[in-house]
Structure formats: structure tokens, C-alpha cells
Amino acid sequence: MAEVIEVDGGIGEAGGQVLRTALALSALARKPVKIKNIRANRPKPGLKPQHLTAVQTLAEICSAELQGARPGATELQFLPKEIKSVDLRINIQTAGSISLLLQQVLPVALLQETKLRVVGGTNVAWSPPAEFLQNALFPVLHKAGARFDLKVNKRGFFPKGRGVVHFSSRKAKLPLSPINLTELGNLESISIFSSSASLPRDVSRNQAVAARHALQHLNADFREKIESSEYLTTIGSAISLFAHFSTGAVLTGSALGQRGKPAEQVGREAAQALLNELQAKQPCDSHLADQLIPFMALAKGRSQIHTTRLSQHCLSNIAVVKKFLPVKFAVEGSPGKPAKISVEGTAFSP
């Protein structure tokens, strides 16, 4: 058996990011991995239901043997085998993030046709909204050669979740082309995605109006998509903003509704989040940078991104990627500040 790679899940922010990246690259490289101290710095360390569901989903895709996969586990061993084409129905059972589950699956979905129907949270705290994948992440990966598609059929909010998305992939053009986000260009348009469920119909509209008003001073065309649904099975609201530039760069801002928070405040929070990204005048959104790290390492040739803010998630991802792939990242900048990140990729192709 191949040598088992050991990863300390307590590095960096010690969250689920280390787990997701380590298992994804383990499956892709077909290298067994043992992860210790899973989510060590969280109030409740170990595998939560959404993490366990993601681990089990990946294991099914690559016929992996799992050791220690149980709720609350802080140590896990993953022994991957051959990646296969799948058509799966997955239920996280909670409002756990669908986007983060998919984040773990994306690297292996480069190799085979993959179809997933996932039930869980589409817009929840501490995770990218489903529309972030559609409008920020997937367009960049598509240019590199990936073939991912995501459709949101039903919104899911905390605490019940019960949102529904359909993810599909076709075999990618491998090796991936380099990823380069170094020029911002001119601001052309701002897309507003505002949604609510089981709330008065004017909630989602008021969120959008407040966000647009807060951004009105920007010289951009505004495009709005407003959803208001009476699902009854979930309740909540969310808004996501995407600033589109002439170079293809996309910067983002988002916010979630909560009991007692006026819809107008939710819209203003999202607008401020976007303005914070715009202020750095860099083309790679801070929430996008860490998600691109594994794909930059897999691509052929030199990839470079100029990010609005260097996050701990990004640094943790770099540390994990180096465990599995023979790459050297160059990072110019300090945490919390704009930064330049570059790497000579491995030109991965099975």
C-alpha cells in the first residue's frame, strides 16, 4: 500500500477547509491520508453531520475505505481507489452548506461525469452562497478547462435547510490551463440576487432596493433577480452581489437575513461587503482565492492571482496542497491585506 500522508487538521484556522482539501487531493492523487485534530479550534471539534456527509459522498465517488468516519471524530483515515462516474442523491439532513460539500467533490469531478442532487443549506453562515459558485467560481474554472454546472431548485436557510441543488460535471480538458487574475479592468455591471422563503414578499425586494441604493454612486448597470417563495419547509432570506469587470473579474458581497433584522439592513450589509472588496482594487475576490488554490496547483504552467485580501483559509489551503503535490507557492503580502499568489502547476492529467 502507498505511504499514508499525515495532515494536521489543527493548522491555520483549524476548520473544515483543511479536511476538504486534504480528502479531495487524496482522492485525486490516489494517496491515502490520515487527518488528525479535525476542526481542533472550533467550539465543538470533530466531524459535524455536514462534514461526515461530504466525506461519505467523496468516499463513494472514489470507492474509498474509511476509518474513523463518525460524528464528532477528530481523526480520520481515507484510502481512495478509482474515481468513477456517479449519479447520487445526497441529504445533509441539516442546514449544512451544500457549497462546502461540493467544494470537496469538485477536484474529482474533473475526471468523470458526476451528477449530484443535494439537499441542505444554499445560503448559510460561514460558507459561500450557492450563487457564488455559479457566478464567481465556476466561470474561472470553466476558462481553465473544467465543466461544472449548478442549478438551484429550492433555497435552504438555517436552521432547517431543505434547499435543493443539482450539480453536474463533464470530463474536464486536462491538464487545466493556468489561472490568471491579475488585471481588474473597468466596472461594467452589478448583479443582485435577493431571495426569501416563507416571509412577506417585499422582504427580498427591500433587500435589493437597499443594496442598489448603497451602491448607486458606482458607475455600473444594475441587474436584479428577486425570488420570493412560500416553501413553508424553510424560512429565511439572503442577498448576494456580484460586480463584473471588463477583464472578466468578479468581486462579491453577501448577507443573510435573521429574525429581527430589517431587510434594508441586510441589503446594506451586502453592499458594504462588496465595497470592502472593491476598495482593494484587485481582481480576485478574497473568498474566491482560497478555492482556486488546488486548481492552480493542478494546472499546466504558471498561475497567478492578485487577491483583495489574503485569508487564513488561503494559507491553510496552500499548506495542505503542498502535502500532496510537488509545488512551490510564492506569496507576496501579509494576512488581511491584498496579496499576490503564484505557482508553477503540476500539469495534472491521469
Contacts in CASP RR format, 6 or more apart in sequence:
PFRMAT RR
TARGET T0000
AUTHOR 0000-0000-0000
METHOD contacts of the structure
MODEL  1
MAEVIEVDGGIGEAGGQVLRTALALSALARKPVKIKNIRANRPKPGLKPQ
HLTAVQTLAEICSAELQGARPGATELQFLPKEIKSVDLRINIQTAGSISL
LLQQVLPVALLQETKLRVVGGTNVAWSPPAEFLQNALFPVLHKAGARFDL
KVNKRGFFPKGRGVVHFSSRKAKLPLSPINLTELGNLESISIFSSSASLP
RDVSRNQAVAARHALQHLNADFREKIESSEYLTTIGSAISLFAHFSTGAV
LTGSALGQRGKPAEQVGREAAQALLNELQAKQPCDSHLADQLIPFMALAK
GRSQIHTTRLSQHCLSNIAVVKKFLPVKFAVEGSPGKPAKISVEGTAFSP
1 32 0 8 1.000
1 79 0 8 1.000
2 30 0 8 1.000
2 31 0 8 1.000
2 32 0 8 1.000
3 31 0 8 1.000
3 32 0 8 1.000
4 32 0 8 1.000
4 33 0 8 1.000
4 34 0 8 1.000
4 77 0 8 1.000
5 22 0 8 1.000
5 26 0 8 1.000
5 31 0 8 1.000
5 32 0 8 1.000
5 33 0 8 1.000
5 34 0 8 1.000
5 323 0 8 1.000
5 324 0 8 1.000
6 33 0 8 1.000
6 34 0 8 1.000
6 35 0 8 1.000
6 36 0 8 1.000
7 18 0 8 1.000
7 22 0 8 1.000
7 33 0 8 1.000
7 34 0 8 1.000
7 35 0 8 1.000
7 36 0 8 1.000
7 320 0 8 1.000
7 323 0 8 1.000
8 18 0 8 1.000
8 35 0 8 1.000
8 36 0 8 1.000
8 37 0 8 1.000
9 15 0 8 1.000
9 18 0 8 1.000
9 19 0 8 1.000
9 22 0 8 1.000
9 35 0 8 1.000
9 36 0 8 1.000
9 37 0 8 1.000
9 38 0 8 1.000
9 39 0 8 1.000
9 40 0 8 1.000
10 18 0 8 1.000
10 36 0 8 1.000
10 37 0 8 1.000
10 38 0 8 1.000
10 39 0 8 1.000
10 40 0 8 1.000
10 41 0 8 1.000
11 18 0 8 1.000
11 316 0 8 1.000
11 319 0 8 1.000
11 320 0 8 1.000
12 18 0 8 1.000
12 312 0 8 1.000
12 315 0 8 1.000
12 316 0 8 1.000
12 319 0 8 1.000
13 41 0 8 1.000
13 312 0 8 1.000
13 313 0 8 1.000
13 316 0 8 1.000
14 37 0 8 1.000
14 39 0 8 1.000
14 40 0 8 1.000
14 41 0 8 1.000
14 42 0 8 1.000
15 39 0 8 1.000
15 40 0 8 1.000
15 41 0 8 1.000
15 42 0 8 1.000
16 38 0 8 1.000
16 39 0 8 1.000
16 51 0 8 1.000
16 100 0 8 1.000
17 290 0 8 1.000
17 313 0 8 1.000
17 316 0 8 1.000
17 317 0 8 1.000
18 35 0 8 1.000
18 38 0 8 1.000
18 316 0 8 1.000
18 320 0 8 1.000
19 35 0 8 1.000
19 38 0 8 1.000
19 39 0 8 1.000
19 51 0 8 1.000
19 55 0 8 1.000
19 76 0 8 1.000
20 54 0 8 1.000
20 100 0 8 1.000
20 103 0 8 1.000
20 104 0 8 1.000
21 293 0 8 1.000
21 294 0 8 1.000
21 316 0 8 1.000
21 317 0 8 1.000
21 320 0 8 1.000
21 321 0 8 1.000
22 33 0 8 1.000
22 35 0 8 1.000
22 320 0 8 1.000
22 323 0 8 1.000
22 324 0 8 1.000
23 33 0 8 1.000
23 35 0 8 1.000
23 55 0 8 1.000
23 58 0 8 1.000
23 78 0 8 1.000
23 104 0 8 1.000
24 58 0 8 1.000
24 103 0 8 1.000
24 104 0 8 1.000
24 105 0 8 1.000
24 106 0 8 1.000
24 107 0 8 1.000
24 108 0 8 1.000
24 294 0 8 1.000
25 31 0 8 1.000
25 107 0 8 1.000
25 294 0 8 1.000
25 320 0 8 1.000
25 321 0 8 1.000
25 323 0 8 1.000
25 324 0 8 1.000
25 325 0 8 1.000
26 32 0 8 1.000
26 33 0 8 1.000
26 78 0 8 1.000
26 80 0 8 1.000
26 324 0 8 1.000
27 58 0 8 1.000
27 61 0 8 1.000
27 62 0 8 1.000
27 64 0 8 1.000
27 78 0 8 1.000
27 80 0 8 1.000
27 83 0 8 1.000
27 107 0 8 1.000
27 108 0 8 1.000
28 83 0 8 1.000
28 107 0 8 1.000
28 108 0 8 1.000
28 110 0 8 1.000
28 111 0 8 1.000
28 298 0 8 1.000
28 324 0 8 1.000
28 348 0 8 1.000
29 324 0 8 1.000
29 325 0 8 1.000
30 62 0 8 1.000
30 80 0 8 1.000
30 81 0 8 1.000
30 82 0 8 1.000
31 80 0 8 1.000
31 324 0 8 1.000
32 77 0 8 1.000
32 78 0 8 1.000
32 79 0 8 1.000
32 80 0 8 1.000
33 77 0 8 1.000
33 78 0 8 1.000
34 75 0 8 1.000
34 76 0 8 1.000
34 77 0 8 1.000
34 78 0 8 1.000
35 75 0 8 1.000
35 76 0 8 1.000
35 77 0 8 1.000
35 78 0 8 1.000
36 74 0 8 1.000
36 75 0 8 1.000
37 45 0 8 1.000
37 74 0 8 1.000
37 75 0 8 1.000
38 45 0 8 1.000
38 46 0 8 1.000
38 47 0 8 1.000
38 51 0 8 1.000
38 73 0 8 1.000
38 74 0 8 1.000
38 75 0 8 1.000
38 76 0 8 1.000
39 45 0 8 1.000
39 46 0 8 1.000
39 47 0 8 1.000
39 48 0 8 1.000
39 51 0 8 1.000
39 74 0 8 1.000
40 46 0 8 1.000
40 74 0 8 1.000
44 72 0 8 1.000
45 72 0 8 1.000
45 74 0 8 1.000
46 72 0 8 1.000
46 73 0 8 1.000
46 74 0 8 1.000
47 55 0 8 1.000
47 69 0 8 1.000
47 70 0 8 1.000
47 71 0 8 1.000
47 72 0 8 1.000
47 73 0 8 1.000
47 74 0 8 1.000
47 76 0 8 1.000
48 71 0 8 1.000
48 72 0 8 1.000
48 96 0 8 1.000
49 71 0 8 1.000
49 92 0 8 1.000
49 93 0 8 1.000
49 94 0 8 1.000
49 96 0 8 1.000
50 92 0 8 1.000
50 94 0 8 1.000
50 96 0 8 1.000
50 97 0 8 1.000
50 100 0 8 1.000
50 101 0 8 1.000
52 69 0 8 1.000
52 70 0 8 1.000
52 71 0 8 1.000
53 90 0 8 1.000
53 91 0 8 1.000
53 92 0 8 1.000
53 93 0 8 1.000
53 101 0 8 1.000
54 100 0 8 1.000
54 101 0 8 1.000
54 104 0 8 1.000
54 105 0 8 1.000
55 66 0 8 1.000
55 69 0 8 1.000
55 76 0 8 1.000
55 78 0 8 1.000
55 104 0 8 1.000
56 66 0 8 1.000
56 69 0 8 1.000
57 88 0 8 1.000
57 90 0 8 1.000
57 101 0 8 1.000
57 104 0 8 1.000
57 105 0 8 1.000
57 116 0 8 1.000
58 64 0 8 1.000
58 104 0 8 1.000
58 105 0 8 1.000
58 108 0 8 1.000
59 65 0 8 1.000
59 66 0 8 1.000
59 69 0 8 1.000
59 78 0 8 1.000
59 80 0 8 1.000
60 86 0 8 1.000
60 88 0 8 1.000
61 83 0 8 1.000
61 84 0 8 1.000
61 86 0 8 1.000
61 88 0 8 1.000
61 105 0 8 1.000
61 108 0 8 1.000
61 112 0 8 1.000
61 114 0 8 1.000
62 80 0 8 1.000
62 81 0 8 1.000
62 82 0 8 1.000
62 83 0 8 1.000
62 84 0 8 1.000
62 108 0 8 1.000
63 80 0 8 1.000
63 81 0 8 1.000
63 82 0 8 1.000
63 84 0 8 1.000
64 78 0 8 1.000
64 79 0 8 1.000
64 80 0 8 1.000
64 81 0 8 1.000
65 78 0 8 1.000
65 79 0 8 1.000
65 81 0 8 1.000
66 76 0 8 1.000
66 77 0 8 1.000
66 78 0 8 1.000
66 79 0 8 1.000
67 76 0 8 1.000
67 77 0 8 1.000
67 78 0 8 1.000
67 79 0 8 1.000
68 75 0 8 1.000
68 76 0 8 1.000
68 77 0 8 1.000
69 76 0 8 1.000
83 108 0 8 1.000
83 111 0 8 1.000
83 112 0 8 1.000
84 112 0 8 1.000
85 112 0 8 1.000
85 113 0 8 1.000
85 114 0 8 1.000
86 112 0 8 1.000
86 114 0 8 1.000
86 115 0 8 1.000
86 116 0 8 1.000
87 115 0 8 1.000
87 116 0 8 1.000
88 115 0 8 1.000
88 116 0 8 1.000
88 117 0 8 1.000
89 116 0 8 1.000
89 117 0 8 1.000
90 101 0 8 1.000
90 116 0 8 1.000
90 117 0 8 1.000
90 118 0 8 1.000
90 119 0 8 1.000
91 118 0 8 1.000
91 119 0 8 1.000
91 120 0 8 1.000
92 98 0 8 1.000
92 101 0 8 1.000
92 118 0 8 1.000
92 119 0 8 1.000
92 120 0 8 1.000
92 121 0 8 1.000
92 161 0 8 1.000
93 120 0 8 1.000
94 120 0 8 1.000
94 159 0 8 1.000
94 161 0 8 1.000
95 120 0 8 1.000
95 121 0 8 1.000
95 124 0 8 1.000
95 156 0 8 1.000
95 157 0 8 1.000
95 158 0 8 1.000
95 159 0 8 1.000
95 160 0 8 1.000
95 161 0 8 1.000
95 162 0 8 1.000
96 120 0 8 1.000
96 121 0 8 1.000
96 124 0 8 1.000
96 127 0 8 1.000
96 161 0 8 1.000
97 120 0 8 1.000
97 121 0 8 1.000
97 124 0 8 1.000
97 126 0 8 1.000
97 127 0 8 1.000
97 128 0 8 1.000
98 118 0 8 1.000
98 119 0 8 1.000
98 120 0 8 1.000
98 121 0 8 1.000
98 122 0 8 1.000
98 130 0 8 1.000
98 163 0 8 1.000
98 165 0 8 1.000
99 122 0 8 1.000
99 127 0 8 1.000
99 128 0 8 1.000
99 129 0 8 1.000
99 130 0 8 1.000
99 132 0 8 1.000
99 133 0 8 1.000
100 127 0 8 1.000
100 128 0 8 1.000
101 118 0 8 1.000
102 116 0 8 1.000
102 118 0 8 1.000
102 133 0 8 1.000
102 150 0 8 1.000
102 167 0 8 1.000
103 128 0 8 1.000
103 291 0 8 1.000
105 114 0 8 1.000
105 116 0 8 1.000
105 167 0 8 1.000
106 141 0 8 1.000
106 146 0 8 1.000
106 148 0 8 1.000
106 169 0 8 1.000
107 294 0 8 1.000
107 295 0 8 1.000
107 298 0 8 1.000
108 114 0 8 1.000
109 148 0 8 1.000
109 167 0 8 1.000
109 169 0 8 1.000
110 146 0 8 1.000
110 169 0 8 1.000
110 171 0 8 1.000
110 172 0 8 1.000
110 174 0 8 1.000
110 176 0 8 1.000
110 298 0 8 1.000
111 171 0 8 1.000
111 172 0 8 1.000
111 174 0 8 1.000
111 350 0 8 1.000
112 169 0 8 1.000
112 171 0 8 1.000
113 168 0 8 1.000
113 169 0 8 1.000
113 170 0 8 1.000
113 171 0 8 1.000
114 167 0 8 1.000
114 168 0 8 1.000
114 169 0 8 1.000
115 166 0 8 1.000
115 167 0 8 1.000
115 168 0 8 1.000
116 166 0 8 1.000
116 167 0 8 1.000
116 168 0 8 1.000
117 164 0 8 1.000
117 165 0 8 1.000
117 166 0 8 1.000
118 164 0 8 1.000
118 165 0 8 1.000
118 166 0 8 1.000
118 167 0 8 1.000
119 161 0 8 1.000
119 162 0 8 1.000
119 163 0 8 1.000
119 164 0 8 1.000
120 156 0 8 1.000
120 161 0 8 1.000
120 162 0 8 1.000
120 163 0 8 1.000
120 164 0 8 1.000
121 156 0 8 1.000
121 157 0 8 1.000
121 158 0 8 1.000
121 161 0 8 1.000
121 162 0 8 1.000
121 163 0 8 1.000
122 129 0 8 1.000
122 130 0 8 1.000
122 152 0 8 1.000
122 154 0 8 1.000
122 155 0 8 1.000
122 156 0 8 1.000
122 157 0 8 1.000
122 161 0 8 1.000
122 163 0 8 1.000
122 165 0 8 1.000
123 129 0 8 1.000
123 130 0 8 1.000
123 155 0 8 1.000
123 156 0 8 1.000
123 157 0 8 1.000
123 195 0 8 1.000
123 238 0 8 1.000
123 240 0 8 1.000
123 254 0 8 1.000
123 256 0 8 1.000
124 156 0 8 1.000
124 157 0 8 1.000
124 158 0 8 1.000
124 161 0 8 1.000
124 256 0 8 1.000
125 158 0 8 1.000
125 256 0 8 1.000
128 136 0 8 1.000
128 137 0 8 1.000
128 287 0 8 1.000
128 291 0 8 1.000
129 193 0 8 1.000
129 238 0 8 1.000
129 240 0 8 1.000
129 254 0 8 1.000
130 150 0 8 1.000
130 152 0 8 1.000
130 165 0 8 1.000
131 152 0 8 1.000
131 193 0 8 1.000
131 240 0 8 1.000
131 242 0 8 1.000
132 240 0 8 1.000
132 252 0 8 1.000
132 254 0 8 1.000
132 287 0 8 1.000
133 148 0 8 1.000
133 150 0 8 1.000
134 150 0 8 1.000
134 152 0 8 1.000
135 191 0 8 1.000
135 193 0 8 1.000
135 240 0 8 1.000
135 242 0 8 1.000
135 250 0 8 1.000
135 252 0 8 1.000
136 242 0 8 1.000
136 250 0 8 1.000
136 252 0 8 1.000
136 285 0 8 1.000
136 287 0 8 1.000
136 288 0 8 1.000
137 288 0 8 1.000
137 291 0 8 1.000
137 292 0 8 1.000
138 146 0 8 1.000
138 148 0 8 1.000
138 149 0 8 1.000
138 150 0 8 1.000
139 248 0 8 1.000
139 250 0 8 1.000
140 179 0 8 1.000
140 181 0 8 1.000
140 288 0 8 1.000
140 292 0 8 1.000
141 148 0 8 1.000
141 295 0 8 1.000
142 148 0 8 1.000
143 177 0 8 1.000
143 179 0 8 1.000
144 176 0 8 1.000
144 177 0 8 1.000
144 178 0 8 1.000
144 179 0 8 1.000
144 295 0 8 1.000
144 299 0 8 1.000
145 172 0 8 1.000
145 173 0 8 1.000
145 174 0 8 1.000
145 176 0 8 1.000
145 177 0 8 1.000
146 169 0 8 1.000
146 172 0 8 1.000
146 176 0 8 1.000
146 295 0 8 1.000
147 169 0 8 1.000
147 170 0 8 1.000
147 171 0 8 1.000
147 172 0 8 1.000
147 173 0 8 1.000
148 167 0 8 1.000
148 168 0 8 1.000
148 169 0 8 1.000
149 167 0 8 1.000
149 168 0 8 1.000
149 169 0 8 1.000
150 165 0 8 1.000
150 166 0 8 1.000
150 167 0 8 1.000
150 168 0 8 1.000
151 165 0 8 1.000
151 166 0 8 1.000
152 164 0 8 1.000
152 165 0 8 1.000
153 163 0 8 1.000
153 164 0 8 1.000
153 165 0 8 1.000
153 166 0 8 1.000
154 162 0 8 1.000
154 163 0 8 1.000
154 164 0 8 1.000
154 229 0 8 1.000
154 231 0 8 1.000
154 234 0 8 1.000
155 163 0 8 1.000
155 195 0 8 1.000
155 197 0 8 1.000
155 227 0 8 1.000
155 229 0 8 1.000
155 231 0 8 1.000
155 234 0 8 1.000
155 236 0 8 1.000
155 238 0 8 1.000
156 162 0 8 1.000
156 163 0 8 1.000
156 197 0 8 1.000
156 231 0 8 1.000
156 234 0 8 1.000
157 197 0 8 1.000
157 234 0 8 1.000
157 235 0 8 1.000
157 236 0 8 1.000
157 237 0 8 1.000
157 238 0 8 1.000
157 256 0 8 1.000
158 256 0 8 1.000
160 233 0 8 1.000
160 234 0 8 1.000
160 235 0 8 1.000
161 234 0 8 1.000
162 231 0 8 1.000
162 233 0 8 1.000
162 234 0 8 1.000
163 234 0 8 1.000
174 348 0 8 1.000
174 349 0 8 1.000
174 350 0 8 1.000
175 298 0 8 1.000
175 299 0 8 1.000
175 300 0 8 1.000
175 347 0 8 1.000
175 348 0 8 1.000
175 349 0 8 1.000
176 295 0 8 1.000
176 298 0 8 1.000
176 299 0 8 1.000
176 300 0 8 1.000
176 348 0 8 1.000
177 299 0 8 1.000
177 300 0 8 1.000
178 296 0 8 1.000
178 299 0 8 1.000
178 300 0 8 1.000
178 301 0 8 1.000
178 302 0 8 1.000
178 303 0 8 1.000
178 304 0 8 1.000
178 345 0 8 1.000
179 292 0 8 1.000
179 295 0 8 1.000
179 296 0 8 1.000
179 299 0 8 1.000
179 303 0 8 1.000
179 305 0 8 1.000
180 303 0 8 1.000
180 304 0 8 1.000
180 305 0 8 1.000
181 249 0 8 1.000
181 283 0 8 1.000
181 284 0 8 1.000
181 292 0 8 1.000
181 304 0 8 1.000
181 305 0 8 1.000
181 306 0 8 1.000
182 283 0 8 1.000
182 304 0 8 1.000
182 305 0 8 1.000
182 306 0 8 1.000
183 247 0 8 1.000
183 249 0 8 1.000
183 283 0 8 1.000
184 245 0 8 1.000
184 247 0 8 1.000
184 249 0 8 1.000
184 281 0 8 1.000
184 282 0 8 1.000
184 283 0 8 1.000
185 245 0 8 1.000
185 246 0 8 1.000
185 247 0 8 1.000
185 249 0 8 1.000
185 283 0 8 1.000
186 245 0 8 1.000
186 246 0 8 1.000
187 218 0 8 1.000
187 219 0 8 1.000
187 220 0 8 1.000
187 243 0 8 1.000
187 244 0 8 1.000
187 245 0 8 1.000
187 278 0 8 1.000
188 220 0 8 1.000
188 221 0 8 1.000
188 244 0 8 1.000
188 245 0 8 1.000
188 246 0 8 1.000
189 220 0 8 1.000
189 221 0 8 1.000
189 222 0 8 1.000
189 223 0 8 1.000
189 243 0 8 1.000
189 244 0 8 1.000
190 215 0 8 1.000
190 218 0 8 1.000
190 220 0 8 1.000
190 221 0 8 1.000
190 222 0 8 1.000
190 223 0 8 1.000
190 241 0 8 1.000
190 242 0 8 1.000
190 243 0 8 1.000
190 244 0 8 1.000
190 274 0 8 1.000
191 223 0 8 1.000
191 224 0 8 1.000
191 225 0 8 1.000
191 241 0 8 1.000
191 242 0 8 1.000
191 244 0 8 1.000
192 208 0 8 1.000
192 211 0 8 1.000
192 212 0 8 1.000
192 222 0 8 1.000
192 223 0 8 1.000
192 224 0 8 1.000
192 225 0 8 1.000
192 226 0 8 1.000
192 239 0 8 1.000
192 240 0 8 1.000
192 241 0 8 1.000
193 225 0 8 1.000
193 227 0 8 1.000
193 239 0 8 1.000
193 240 0 8 1.000
193 241 0 8 1.000
193 242 0 8 1.000
194 204 0 8 1.000
194 205 0 8 1.000
194 207 0 8 1.000
194 208 0 8 1.000
194 211 0 8 1.000
194 224 0 8 1.000
194 225 0 8 1.000
194 226 0 8 1.000
194 227 0 8 1.000
194 237 0 8 1.000
194 238 0 8 1.000
194 239 0 8 1.000
194 240 0 8 1.000
194 267 0 8 1.000
195 204 0 8 1.000
195 226 0 8 1.000
195 227 0 8 1.000
195 228 0 8 1.000
195 229 0 8 1.000
195 237 0 8 1.000
195 238 0 8 1.000
195 239 0 8 1.000
196 203 0 8 1.000
196 204 0 8 1.000
196 207 0 8 1.000
196 227 0 8 1.000
196 228 0 8 1.000
196 229 0 8 1.000
196 236 0 8 1.000
196 237 0 8 1.000
196 238 0 8 1.000
197 228 0 8 1.000
197 229 0 8 1.000
197 230 0 8 1.000
197 231 0 8 1.000
197 234 0 8 1.000
197 235 0 8 1.000
197 236 0 8 1.000
197 237 0 8 1.000
198 229 0 8 1.000
198 230 0 8 1.000
198 231 0 8 1.000
198 232 0 8 1.000
198 234 0 8 1.000
198 235 0 8 1.000
198 236 0 8 1.000
199 228 0 8 1.000
199 235 0 8 1.000
199 236 0 8 1.000
199 237 0 8 1.000
201 228 0 8 1.000
202 263 0 8 1.000
203 228 0 8 1.000
203 237 0 8 1.000
203 263 0 8 1.000
204 226 0 8 1.000
204 227 0 8 1.000
204 228 0 8 1.000
204 237 0 8 1.000
204 239 0 8 1.000
204 263 0 8 1.000
205 226 0 8 1.000
205 228 0 8 1.000
206 262 0 8 1.000
206 263 0 8 1.000
206 264 0 8 1.000
207 237 0 8 1.000
207 239 0 8 1.000
207 255 0 8 1.000
207 257 0 8 1.000
207 263 0 8 1.000
207 264 0 8 1.000
207 266 0 8 1.000
207 267 0 8 1.000
207 270 0 8 1.000
208 224 0 8 1.000
208 226 0 8 1.000
208 239 0 8 1.000
208 267 0 8 1.000
209 264 0 8 1.000
210 263 0 8 1.000
210 264 0 8 1.000
210 265 0 8 1.000
210 266 0 8 1.000
210 267 0 8 1.000
210 268 0 8 1.000
210 271 0 8 1.000
211 239 0 8 1.000
211 241 0 8 1.000
211 267 0 8 1.000
211 268 0 8 1.000
211 270 0 8 1.000
211 271 0 8 1.000
212 222 0 8 1.000
212 224 0 8 1.000
214 267 0 8 1.000
214 268 0 8 1.000
214 271 0 8 1.000
214 272 0 8 1.000
214 275 0 8 1.000
215 222 0 8 1.000
215 241 0 8 1.000
215 271 0 8 1.000
215 274 0 8 1.000
215 275 0 8 1.000
218 243 0 8 1.000
218 278 0 8 1.000
220 243 0 8 1.000
236 256 0 8 1.000
236 257 0 8 1.000
237 256 0 8 1.000
237 257 0 8 1.000
237 263 0 8 1.000
237 266 0 8 1.000
238 254 0 8 1.000
238 255 0 8 1.000
238 256 0 8 1.000
238 257 0 8 1.000
238 266 0 8 1.000
239 254 0 8 1.000
239 255 0 8 1.000
239 266 0 8 1.000
239 267 0 8 1.000
239 270 0 8 1.000
240 252 0 8 1.000
240 253 0 8 1.000
240 254 0 8 1.000
240 270 0 8 1.000
241 252 0 8 1.000
241 253 0 8 1.000
241 254 0 8 1.000
241 270 0 8 1.000
241 271 0 8 1.000
241 273 0 8 1.000
241 274 0 8 1.000
242 250 0 8 1.000
242 251 0 8 1.000
242 252 0 8 1.000
242 253 0 8 1.000
243 250 0 8 1.000
243 251 0 8 1.000
243 252 0 8 1.000
243 274 0 8 1.000
243 277 0 8 1.000
243 278 0 8 1.000
244 250 0 8 1.000
245 251 0 8 1.000
245 283 0 8 1.000
247 283 0 8 1.000
249 283 0 8 1.000
249 284 0 8 1.000
250 285 0 8 1.000
250 288 0 8 1.000
251 274 0 8 1.000
251 277 0 8 1.000
251 278 0 8 1.000
251 283 0 8 1.000
251 285 0 8 1.000
251 308 0 8 1.000
252 273 0 8 1.000
252 274 0 8 1.000
252 277 0 8 1.000
252 285 0 8 1.000
252 287 0 8 1.000
252 288 0 8 1.000
253 270 0 8 1.000
253 271 0 8 1.000
253 273 0 8 1.000
253 274 0 8 1.000
253 277 0 8 1.000
254 270 0 8 1.000
254 273 0 8 1.000
255 266 0 8 1.000
255 267 0 8 1.000
255 269 0 8 1.000
255 270 0 8 1.000
255 273 0 8 1.000
256 266 0 8 1.000
257 263 0 8 1.000
257 266 0 8 1.000
277 285 0 8 1.000
277 286 0 8 1.000
277 308 0 8 1.000
277 309 0 8 1.000
279 308 0 8 1.000
280 308 0 8 1.000
280 309 0 8 1.000
280 338 0 8 1.000
282 306 0 8 1.000
282 307 0 8 1.000
282 308 0 8 1.000
282 338 0 8 1.000
283 305 0 8 1.000
283 306 0 8 1.000
284 292 0 8 1.000
284 305 0 8 1.000
284 306 0 8 1.000
284 307 0 8 1.000
284 308 0 8 1.000
285 307 0 8 1.000
285 308 0 8 1.000
286 307 0 8 1.000
286 308 0 8 1.000
286 309 0 8 1.000
286 310 0 8 1.000
286 311 0 8 1.000
287 311 0 8 1.000
288 307 0 8 1.000
289 305 0 8 1.000
289 307 0 8 1.000
289 310 0 8 1.000
289 311 0 8 1.000
289 314 0 8 1.000
289 341 0 8 1.000
290 311 0 8 1.000
290 313 0 8 1.000
290 314 0 8 1.000
290 316 0 8 1.000
290 317 0 8 1.000
292 303 0 8 1.000
292 305 0 8 1.000
293 314 0 8 1.000
293 317 0 8 1.000
293 318 0 8 1.000
293 321 0 8 1.000
293 329 0 8 1.000
293 341 0 8 1.000
294 317 0 8 1.000
294 321 0 8 1.000
296 303 0 8 1.000
296 305 0 8 1.000
296 341 0 8 1.000
296 343 0 8 1.000
296 345 0 8 1.000
297 321 0 8 1.000
297 325 0 8 1.000
297 327 0 8 1.000
297 329 0 8 1.000
297 343 0 8 1.000
297 345 0 8 1.000
297 346 0 8 1.000
298 325 0 8 1.000
298 345 0 8 1.000
298 346 0 8 1.000
298 348 0 8 1.000
299 345 0 8 1.000
299 347 0 8 1.000
299 348 0 8 1.000
300 345 0 8 1.000
300 347 0 8 1.000
301 344 0 8 1.000
301 345 0 8 1.000
301 347 0 8 1.000
302 342 0 8 1.000
302 343 0 8 1.000
302 344 0 8 1.000
302 345 0 8 1.000
303 342 0 8 1.000
303 343 0 8 1.000
303 345 0 8 1.000
304 340 0 8 1.000
304 341 0 8 1.000
304 342 0 8 1.000
305 340 0 8 1.000
305 341 0 8 1.000
305 342 0 8 1.000
306 338 0 8 1.000
306 339 0 8 1.000
306 340 0 8 1.000
307 314 0 8 1.000
307 338 0 8 1.000
307 339 0 8 1.000
307 340 0 8 1.000
307 341 0 8 1.000
308 338 0 8 1.000
309 336 0 8 1.000
309 337 0 8 1.000
309 338 0 8 1.000
309 339 0 8 1.000
310 331 0 8 1.000
310 333 0 8 1.000
310 334 0 8 1.000
310 335 0 8 1.000
310 336 0 8 1.000
310 337 0 8 1.000
310 338 0 8 1.000
310 339 0 8 1.000
310 341 0 8 1.000
311 335 0 8 1.000
311 336 0 8 1.000
312 335 0 8 1.000
314 341 0 8 1.000
315 331 0 8 1.000
315 335 0 8 1.000
318 329 0 8 1.000
318 331 0 8 1.000
318 341 0 8 1.000
321 327 0 8 1.000
321 329 0 8 1.000
322 328 0 8 1.000
322 329 0 8 1.000
325 345 0 8 1.000
325 346 0 8 1.000
325 348 0 8 1.000
326 346 0 8 1.000
327 343 0 8 1.000
327 344 0 8 1.000
327 345 0 8 1.000
327 346 0 8 1.000
328 343 0 8 1.000
328 344 0 8 1.000
329 341 0 8 1.000
329 342 0 8 1.000
329 343 0 8 1.000
330 340 0 8 1.000
330 341 0 8 1.000
330 342 0 8 1.000
330 343 0 8 1.000
331 339 0 8 1.000
331 340 0 8 1.000
331 341 0 8 1.000
332 339 0 8 1.000
332 340 0 8 1.000
332 341 0 8 1.000
333 339 0 8 1.000
333 340 0 8 1.000
END
